Amino acid sequence: MEMLSGVVVVSGKDPVQHQGLFLTVEGAVNLQLSAKSVGVFEAFYNSVKPIQIINSTIEMVKPGKFPGGRTEVPFEFPLLVKGNKVLFETYHGVFVNIQYTLRCDMKRSLLAKDLTKTSEFIVHSAPQKGKLTPSPVDFTITPETLQNVKERALLPKFLVRGHLTSTNCAVTQPLTGELVVESSEAAVRSIELQLVRVETCGCAEGYARDATEIQNIQIADGDVCRGLSVPIYMVFPRLFTCPTLETTNFKVEFEVNVVVLLQGDHLITENFPLKLCRV
């Protein structure tokens, strides 16, 4: 049973009369449809309602008076989830948002306005049992390995090899690996790593799946030396990533793209699905 604990601080020059001090904990998954999906799924409007995970209020202090100066009221709040809901990890996405807030309300008499203060708190999911099984991936990129290419013959010849240490990643550890440009007819302009979130909102009628960029970091600039090992290193940003999540109404998944930009605006992308977890 998780507890949320802390203090509420009431400070003022003069004593303050009040009708009770209340704490409310709220947690919800907010799903949103991208513009491209809105028209497609009329049925979505029912399943896109926020999913309430937790919502409870306690009275901390009965009606009375706080003295002038600073008063600290400690609290401990059990995080009781509704029904069979799960405390999902905090996650700030584009079409899926999982957020937990703590609100303190001081009720006051008719003439004085109620005072309220809201603060977000972060929830981490429980670490998975057992060790993380690494899943190393070796890759080779040539004009022949590329998918959806319109005119393969027009592409300059190139050969890029590399590996990712693991596509099963602990969300607190960096994604690592290396990449080598063995040969390329055209000059290399840039090599980048792009972290992508894939958010799926859905119901029985269908699913809307949207991939958006979280961050893009450049790992090499200019025409890199052939045969030189370029390190791949990317830290997963907090709040914008979370352990891979799959539920009946929504999914949050992550992918990384290795992007090589050649002279003449040839853009080469290799995509790797990732599985993130907390260990």
N, C-alpha and C positions, 0 to 999 in steps of 0.2 A: 504494500500500500504506500504510494508516494505521498509525502507531505510537502506543502509549500509553507515556508515560515519566513517571518520578517517582522518589521515594526512599522506601525503607522505613526507618523510624526505630526502632531498638531502644534503649531506655534503662532502666537499673536501677542500684541502688546497688552491687550485687555482680556479679562475673562470672557468666554464665549458660551452663550446659552445654546443648547442643541436638542433635537428631538430623536437622537440616536445616531450611532456610527455603524455603518454596514459595509461588509466586504462581499464583493461578487466575483466569482471566478467564471470566466467563459472561455470555451475553446471550440473552434469550429473549422470545418473544411469548407472553403468557399470555392465553388467551381464556376468557371466562366466560359462562354463559348467564343471562339474566334469569329471574326466577321464572316469568314468563308463558310462557317458551319451553321450560322444562325438560321438561315432560311431552310436548310436541308432537314433539320430535325425539329419538327414542331413538337414532337413528343418529349423533347429534352426539357421543355420548360418545367415539367414536374420533377425531373431528376436533377435539375441544376440548383434546386433549393440548397442553401447551406446545410451541411451535415453537422448537427450539434453533437459535439463529443462530450462536453462537460458544461454544466450551467448550474451553479448553486450559490446561495447567498446566506451569510450568517450575520447576526447582530453582534457586534463586538462590544459596544458600550450602550447601556440603556440611556434613555433621555436624561439630561442633567446639564452640568456646566463644566467646561474645561477652565482651569485657572490661567491667568496671564503667563506668558513665557512659553517654555517648550515642554510638551508632554509626549512621552513615547508609549504607545500601546502595542505590546508584542502580540503576535498572532501565530497560529499554526493551523493550516487548512488542509484537510484530507482531499486529495484529488479523486473524487468519486465519479467514475464515468457513467454515462447514461446507458442502462440496459447492457447489451453485449458489445458496446462500442470499444474501440481500442484507443489508447493514448498514442496517436501518431506523433512522429518527430516534427518539430517546428520546421516549416519549409516555406520560403517566399518565392513563388514562381510567377508565371504570367497567367496561365489559365487554371492553375491549382494553387491555392494558398492555405496553409495550415498554420493557424495563429492562436496563441493563448494570451488572454489579458486578465489582469487583476484590477478591479475598480473599487475605489473607496468612496462612499457617499456619506456626507454629514447632512442629515435632514435638519432643517431649521424652521422656525415659526413662519407664519404666513408672509410677514413683511420682509424677511431676510431670504436671500436666494440660497438654495441648497448648494453645498460645496461638493465638488467631485474631482477625483484625480484618477487617471488610468495609466497603467504601466504594463508593458508586454513582458512576459517571462518565457524562457526558452525551455522546451522539453526535448530531451534526448531519448531515443528509444533504447530499450534494454539491449546490451551487447549480445550478439549471437553466441550460442554455446559452441565450444570447440574451437579449433584453429581455423584460420582462413586458408583454403586450399589455393595455392597460386596457380594461375592459368596463363603461362607465358604464350605470347603470340609472335611468330616470325612473319615478316611480310616482304614481298618483292613487288615493286610497282614498275611496269613497263607499258608501252602503248597497248600491248596485247591484253594486259590484265584489266584495263579500264573497262567499266561498263558504260552505259549510255554515252557513247562517243558517236558524233555524226559522221565525220570523215576521218577515219583512222590514218589514212595515207598522208594526210596533211600534217599530222603531228610530228614534231621533231623526235628523233630516237633518244631514249633515256633509259637508265636503269637505276632504281633507288631500292636499296635494301635496308632492313632494320628489324628491330624487335621491341615489343613492350614487355616489361618484366612480368606483368600480370594484368589481365582485364577484370579479375576479381580484386576489388580494391577496398581497403579500409578507408573510410571517409576522412579520417584524421591523418592519413599518410599520403605522400605525394605519388602521383602517377609517374613512373620512370621507364626509361628505355634508351635506345639510341637509334640513329639513322645515318646511313652513309649514301652519298651520291656517288655511285660507281662510275657512271658516265652520263653525259648529256650533250647532245649536239647544240642545243640552245643554251644561252647563259641562264643561270638560276638567278632570279631576282629576290626571292624570299621563301623561307620555310616557316610555316606557322602551325600551332596546335590550337584547335578550336574545340571548346567544351560545349556540348549541346544538351539541353533538357528536352525530353520527349514526353509531353503531357497528353494523356488520353482521358477524355470525359465521356461517359457513355451510359447507355441503358439497353434494354432488350432490342430497341429499334435500330441501334447502330452506335458507332463510336466516332468521335471527332478526335483526330490525332494531330497534334501540332508540335513541330520541332522548332526551337528557338535557341539562339546563341546565348550562353551565359558569359563566357569570356574567350578572348582570343589572344594568345601570346606568341610572339615571334621568337623562334629558336635559332634562326640564322638569317643574316641579311647580306644580300649581294651574291655574287657568283662563288659559292663555296668551293673549297679545294676538293678535287675528286679523291675518293678513298679515305676522306677524313671522317672520323666518327663524331657526329653532332649529338650531344646529350639531349634526351627528352626528359623534361622535369616540369610537372605541373601540380600545384597545390590546389585542392578542392576548396572553393570559397565557402565559408560558414553561411548558414541560413539559405543560401542559393542552391545548396546541394543537400541531400539527405540520403539515408539508405534507400536503395531501390524499393519501390512500394507498389504493391498490386492489390487492389480491392475490387469489390463488385462494381462500384460506380466510377472509379478513377484509377489511373496508373501514373506513376512518376518514374521515368527511366532516364538513363544518361548514356551519352555516346561521346567518343572523341574522334575528331577528323584530323588527319595529318594532311596538310595542304602545302603543295609545292607550286610556286608561281614561276613560270619560265618567261623569258623574253618573248615578246610577241603576244602577250596576254594569254598564254596557255595556262589554264588552272587545273592542276591534278589533285584529286582528293581521294583519300582512302579512309573508309569509315570503320570504326571499331565499337561495337556495343560494349558497355561496361556494366559490371554489377557492383554496386556500392553497398557496403555494410558497415556496421559498427562492431568493433571487436574489443 
